[in-house]
Amino acid sequence: MTFRGLRFVFLSLNTPPLTNNTWIYVPEKRFLFGRIQETALWEPSLAPEGKSGLILEIPCTQGDAVWEENLPSLAERCLADLKELGLDPGEQVLEVHDARTPEAYPVYHVGFERQVEVCLKAVAKAENLLSTGRQGLFRYNNMDHSLEMGRRAASFLQGTLSREAALDVARKDTPIE
């Protein structure tokens, strides 16, 4: 099974939020990042009063040019793209950090369902193990589902939720309550 990686660039800003949006999707290939998260709008406690932060998500593959690019150069490119989008933090950038996730999104190919089924059957044999999330199910699911899967997995491991109930949200098209 194959996954697409992400490189994150974190910008700590000495300014209130730049937008009114928690997430902004940037589908144009001319921009380096595909999504912008404004942390203070996602959860106010993630930024001090009057400050904010941006997380820029850059699709890449472990070992490619973006994965290996030095942070100052990558941050400069990101800031230029933000400026072009009208979200220029100017001189308000306090800190820049980055992180890499080599297996962020599943890459589907013909026949992947059978491979996933074999893996999940093997995992199901372990009574105290759950396979959830994008990596554990090899399925793209949204953040709400991922968080709920994690919450239910923790409840299962604490003994307050049955295995069946913990896995319920992992099934396709299961609404979150």
LINCORDA-V599190 format. One record per run of one state. SS is the DSSP state (H for helix, E for strand, L for the rest). FROM is the first residue (numbers start at 0). TO is the last residue. Records with the same first field share a line. If there is no record, write none. Layout:
SS=FROM-TO + FROM-TO
This chain:
L=0-0 + 13-21 + 25-33 + 42-42 + 46-50 + 60-63 + 68-69 + 84-88 + 107-110 + 124-131 + 137-141 + 157-161 + 168-176
E=1-12 + 22-24 + 34-37 + 51-59 + 92-106
H=38-41 + 43-45 + 64-67 + 70-83 + 89-91 + 111-123 + 132-136 + 142-156 + 162-167
